[in-house]
Amino acid sequence: MATDDRSYPSRGYSGLRQDVRRYNAALDARLQHRWGISVKLWKVLRATTDLVAVMLAGYAMWLGADPGVALLVIAAVVVGVEAVEVIVAQGEESSTG
């Protein structure tokens, strides 16, 4: 008897895929409302920002920068972008909006 990978025991948990879809849909709605961009564009911008930060830190180290400082800058950029996503996903409105 073959088992279906999509059948989960009934424990009140909908599964990781559905959670991710739900999160992305909510984030997409908030991004559309705030900035007029889709969640796909946001993820591309986030990945591009991370990649550019890593490239610039690598270049700075190649020029002689302290590796610890360069890695701290990478961490700050990555965490900053993730923090923006969390704030948008939670839907905290600004006092002017």
Secondary structure per residue as TSV (DSSP state, phi and psi in degrees):
chain	resnum	aa	ss	phi	psi
A	1	M	-	360.0	122.2
A	2	A	-	-81.1	144.1
A	3	T	-	-102.3	147.2
A	4	D	-	-93.9	124.5
A	5	D	T	-64.1	-23.4
A	6	R	T	-84.9	-4.6
A	7	S	-	-93.0	116.1
A	8	Y	-	-107.6	149.8
A	9	P	-	-62.5	146.5
A	10	S	-	-78.4	99.7
A	11	R	S	-126.5	14.5
A	12	G	S	80.6	7.8
A	13	Y	-	-110.7	128.7
A	14	S	-	-86.0	-11.0
A	15	G	-	104.7	153.3
A	16	L	H	-64.5	-42.3
A	17	R	H	-60.6	-43.3
A	18	Q	H	-67.6	-36.0
A	19	D	H	-63.2	-43.8
A	20	V	H	-65.6	-42.5
A	21	R	H	-61.7	-42.9
A	22	R	H	-63.5	-43.8
A	23	Y	H	-62.8	-46.4
A	24	N	H	-63.4	-38.0
A	25	A	H	-65.6	-42.7
A	26	A	H	-66.3	-42.6
A	27	L	H	-64.3	-40.8
A	28	D	H	-59.9	-44.6
A	29	A	H	-62.6	-42.5
A	30	R	H	-69.9	-39.3
A	31	L	H	-65.7	-39.5
A	32	Q	H	-61.8	-41.7
A	33	H	H	-68.7	-44.9
A	34	R	H	-78.3	-50.0
A	35	W	T	-123.3	-3.3
A	36	G	S	71.1	28.9
A	37	I	-	-121.8	158.4
A	38	S	-	-89.3	166.5
A	39	V	H	-66.3	-31.3
A	40	K	H	-65.3	-44.4
A	41	L	H	-64.2	-40.0
A	42	W	H	-59.1	-43.7
A	43	K	H	-67.3	-35.4
A	44	V	H	-65.8	-44.7
A	45	L	H	-62.6	-40.8
A	46	R	H	-63.9	-46.2
A	47	A	H	-65.8	-39.0
A	48	T	H	-64.8	-42.4
A	49	T	H	-61.2	-43.9
A	50	D	H	-62.0	-44.7
A	51	L	H	-63.7	-43.8
A	52	V	H	-63.9	-40.3
A	53	A	H	-61.7	-43.3
A	54	V	H	-65.8	-42.3
A	55	M	H	-63.8	-44.3
A	56	L	H	-66.3	-38.2
A	57	A	H	-66.4	-40.5
A	58	G	H	-62.2	-41.7
A	59	Y	H	-64.8	-41.6
A	60	A	H	-62.8	-40.3
A	61	M	H	-66.2	-36.7
A	62	W	H	-63.9	-33.6
A	63	L	T	-79.8	-8.4
A	64	G	T	115.3	8.1
A	65	A	-	-68.5	153.6
A	66	D	-	-64.5	125.4
A	67	P	H	-59.0	-35.1
A	68	G	H	-62.2	-42.7
A	69	V	H	-67.3	-42.2
A	70	A	H	-62.2	-41.8
A	71	L	H	-69.0	-33.6
A	72	L	H	-64.2	-39.1
A	73	V	H	-64.9	-42.5
A	74	I	H	-58.3	-47.9
A	75	A	H	-60.4	-41.7
A	76	A	H	-64.2	-41.9
A	77	V	H	-65.9	-47.2
A	78	V	H	-63.9	-46.4
A	79	V	H	-66.1	-36.5
A	80	G	H	-62.1	-44.1
A	81	V	H	-67.0	-41.0
A	82	E	H	-63.9	-37.3
A	83	A	H	-64.3	-39.8
A	84	V	H	-60.8	-42.6
A	85	E	H	-62.7	-41.7
A	86	V	H	-63.9	-43.0
A	87	I	H	-63.0	-44.3
A	88	V	H	-66.1	-42.1
A	89	A	H	-64.5	-33.6
A	90	Q	H	-77.4	-15.6
A	91	G	T	76.4	28.4
A	92	E	-	-71.1	120.7
A	93	E	-	-87.4	145.2
A	94	S	-	-76.0	164.2
A	95	S	T	-70.0	-20.8
A	96	T	T	-89.3	-16.6
A	97	G	-	-96.6	360.0
